Amino acid sequence: MADLKIFIADDHQILIDGIISFFNELDSFEVIGYANDGINLLRDIAVKTPDIILLDLNMPKLDGISTLKKLKESYPNIKVIILSNYHQSQLIKETKSLGASGYVLKNGSKSDLLTAIETAQSGKLYFPEAEEVNLNTQLVFTDEFMKKHQLTKREVEIIRLVCEELSSKEIGDKLFIAEFTVTTHRRNILSKLGLKNTPGLINFAKQNGIA
């Protein structure tokens, strides 16, 4: 039986490297390429056609929603699984309606990703239960909020996982990055926000609707 061919599209190279490393340890899977934006993804899969595309929603040049539309128009037989930070009902419903085969949260586990791929390949759909998101949570991800506090998307994501009482190692496992990288992010976050410790960070998160 031929290996299942996977293509990854995400603007975080560290996450791509982590996913590739994960699949390299498994039989029956082959990562045939990756791209950091939608335009390069569409260009590359015209040359090498994957069975499954793991697609980030938040990418430069061409965002995930626009890329998904183009993919389903030109390559309807390729299964597309969304990788996302956002557990929002509107996004989940929209990607499902546009033809995605699955939706995996980036703070989920490696087994979630594997289950989504196997489910999609069997012809079924893999989507989490949609959550209605309150206004505070939506505000967290605005450019204005991140610019105000000089935070990146990845740093906001790590703050949320810290608030779930995960260790740096557990956060690293969920995000496919090294424990040392998470520790560095946490140190940078505290420095940017002028905080001294994790309790202070959790308090900041609660005040700003992250936790």
C-alpha positions as CSV (number, residue, x, y, z in Angstrom):
1,M,0.0,0.0,0.0
2,A,1.4,3.4,-1.0
3,D,2.2,6.0,1.7
4,L,-0.4,8.7,2.3
5,K,1.0,11.9,0.8
6,I,0.7,15.0,3.0
7,F,1.4,18.6,2.2
8,I,1.6,21.2,5.0
9,A,0.8,24.9,4.7
10,D,1.5,27.1,7.7
11,D,3.4,30.3,8.3
12,H,5.2,29.0,11.4
13,Q,8.3,27.0,10.2
14,I,8.8,25.5,13.7
15,L,5.4,24.0,13.6
16,I,6.0,22.6,10.1
17,D,9.3,21.1,11.3
18,G,7.5,19.5,14.2
19,I,4.8,17.9,12.1
20,I,7.3,16.6,9.6
21,S,9.3,15.0,12.5
22,F,6.1,13.5,13.8
23,F,5.2,11.8,10.5
24,N,8.8,10.7,9.9
25,E,8.4,8.4,12.9
26,L,5.2,6.8,11.4
27,D,4.7,4.2,8.7
28,S,2.4,4.8,5.8
29,F,2.8,8.6,5.7
30,E,5.0,10.8,3.6
31,V,5.3,14.6,3.8
32,I,5.9,15.6,0.2
33,G,6.2,19.3,0.7
34,Y,5.3,22.4,2.6
35,A,4.6,26.1,2.1
36,N,4.4,29.2,4.3
37,D,1.6,30.9,2.4
38,G,-1.4,30.0,0.2
39,I,0.2,31.2,-3.1
40,N,3.2,29.0,-2.8
41,L,0.9,26.1,-1.7
42,L,-1.2,26.4,-4.9
43,R,2.0,26.7,-7.0
44,D,3.6,23.6,-5.5
45,I,0.7,21.2,-5.6
46,A,0.3,21.8,-9.3
47,V,3.6,19.8,-9.6
48,K,3.2,17.2,-6.8
49,T,-0.3,16.3,-5.8
50,P,-0.9,15.3,-2.2
51,D,-3.7,13.1,-0.7
52,I,-4.1,15.4,2.3
53,I,-3.3,19.1,2.8
54,L,-2.9,20.5,6.4
55,L,-3.9,24.1,6.0
56,D,-3.4,27.0,8.4
57,L,-6.1,29.7,8.3
58,N,-3.9,32.6,9.2
59,M,-1.3,32.9,6.5
60,P,0.3,35.9,4.6
61,K,-0.3,36.7,0.9
62,L,-3.4,34.4,0.6
63,D,-5.3,33.5,3.8
64,G,-6.6,30.0,4.6
65,I,-10.2,30.6,3.7
66,S,-9.3,32.0,0.2
67,T,-6.8,29.2,-0.3
68,L,-9.4,26.6,0.7
69,K,-11.9,28.0,-1.9
70,K,-9.3,27.8,-4.7
71,L,-8.2,24.3,-3.6
72,K,-11.7,22.9,-3.7
73,E,-12.4,24.5,-7.1
74,S,-9.2,23.2,-8.7
75,Y,-8.5,20.0,-6.7
76,P,-11.8,18.7,-5.4
77,N,-10.4,15.2,-4.7
78,I,-7.7,16.5,-2.3
79,K,-8.7,16.3,1.3
80,V,-8.1,19.5,3.3
81,I,-7.7,19.6,7.0
82,I,-7.7,23.0,8.7
83,L,-5.1,23.7,11.4
84,S,-6.3,26.6,13.5
85,N,-5.8,28.5,16.8
86,Y,-9.4,29.5,16.8
87,H,-12.3,27.5,18.2
88,Q,-15.0,29.7,16.8
89,S,-18.3,28.4,15.5
90,Q,-18.3,30.8,12.5
91,L,-14.9,29.6,11.3
92,I,-15.7,25.9,11.8
93,K,-19.0,26.2,10.0
94,E,-17.5,28.2,7.1
95,T,-14.6,25.9,6.5
96,K,-17.0,22.9,6.6
97,S,-19.3,24.5,4.1
98,L,-16.4,25.3,1.8
99,G,-15.5,21.6,1.6
100,A,-12.8,21.0,4.3
101,S,-12.7,17.5,5.5
102,G,-11.6,18.3,9.0
103,Y,-10.7,21.0,11.5
104,V,-7.9,20.5,14.1
105,L,-7.1,22.9,16.9
106,K,-3.4,23.7,17.3
107,N,-3.6,23.2,21.0
108,G,-4.9,19.7,20.5
109,S,-2.8,16.5,20.6
110,K,-0.8,14.7,18.0
111,S,-3.4,11.9,18.2
112,D,-6.1,14.4,17.3
113,L,-4.2,15.3,14.1
114,L,-3.7,11.6,13.2
115,T,-7.4,10.8,13.9
116,A,-8.5,13.7,11.7
117,I,-6.3,12.5,8.8
118,E,-7.4,8.9,9.1
119,T,-11.1,10.0,9.3
120,A,-10.8,12.3,6.3
121,Q,-9.0,9.6,4.2
122,S,-11.9,7.2,5.0
123,G,-14.3,9.7,3.4
124,K,-15.8,11.0,6.7
125,L,-15.6,14.5,8.3
126,Y,-13.7,15.4,11.5
127,F,-14.8,18.7,13.1
128,P,-14.9,19.7,16.8
129,E,-18.0,21.0,18.4
130,A,-18.3,24.6,17.6
131,E,-18.1,27.1,20.5
132,E,-19.7,30.4,20.5
133,V,-16.9,32.9,21.3
134,N,-17.5,35.9,23.5
135,L,-16.4,39.4,22.5
136,N,-13.5,39.5,24.8
137,T,-12.0,36.4,23.2
138,Q,-12.4,37.8,19.8
139,L,-10.8,41.1,20.8
140,V,-7.7,39.2,22.0
141,F,-6.8,38.3,18.4
142,T,-7.1,41.8,16.9
143,D,-4.0,43.4,15.5
144,E,-4.7,46.4,17.8
145,F,-4.5,44.2,20.9
146,M,-1.3,42.4,19.8
147,K,0.4,45.7,18.8
148,K,-0.6,47.3,22.0
149,H,1.1,44.6,24.1
150,Q,3.8,43.7,21.4
151,L,2.6,40.1,21.4
152,T,2.7,37.6,18.5
153,K,-0.1,35.1,17.7
154,R,2.1,32.3,19.0
155,E,2.7,34.2,22.3
156,V,-1.1,34.7,22.8
157,E,-1.5,31.0,22.1
158,I,1.1,30.1,24.7
159,I,-0.5,32.4,27.3
160,R,-3.8,30.5,26.8
161,L,-2.1,27.1,27.3
162,V,-0.3,28.4,30.4
163,C,-3.8,29.3,31.8
164,E,-4.8,25.7,31.2
165,E,-2.1,24.8,33.7
166,L,0.1,23.0,31.1
167,S,3.8,22.7,31.7
168,S,6.3,24.0,29.1
169,K,6.9,20.4,28.0
170,E,3.2,19.8,27.5
171,I,2.8,23.0,25.6
172,G,5.7,22.1,23.4
173,D,4.1,18.7,22.7
174,K,0.8,20.3,21.7
175,L,2.4,22.9,19.4
176,F,5.1,20.6,18.0
177,I,7.9,22.8,19.3
178,A,10.8,22.1,21.8
179,E,10.3,22.7,25.5
180,F,13.3,25.1,25.4
181,T,11.4,27.2,22.7
182,V,8.3,27.4,25.0
183,T,10.4,28.4,27.9
184,T,12.0,31.2,25.8
185,H,8.6,32.4,24.7
186,R,7.3,32.5,28.3
187,R,10.3,34.5,29.4
188,N,9.8,36.9,26.5
189,I,6.1,37.3,27.2
190,L,6.8,38.2,30.9
191,S,9.4,40.7,29.8
192,K,7.0,42.3,27.2
193,L,4.2,42.6,29.7
194,G,6.4,43.7,32.6
195,L,5.3,40.8,34.7
196,K,7.3,38.8,37.2
197,N,5.7,35.3,37.3
198,T,3.1,32.9,36.0
199,P,0.3,34.0,38.5
200,G,0.8,37.6,37.1
201,L,0.5,36.3,33.6
202,I,-2.7,34.4,34.4
203,N,-4.2,37.5,36.0
204,F,-3.3,39.5,32.9
205,A,-5.0,36.8,30.7
206,K,-8.2,36.9,32.8
207,Q,-8.4,40.6,32.6
208,N,-8.0,40.6,28.8
209,G,-10.3,37.7,28.0
210,I,-7.6,35.2,27.1
211,A,-8.2,32.7,29.9
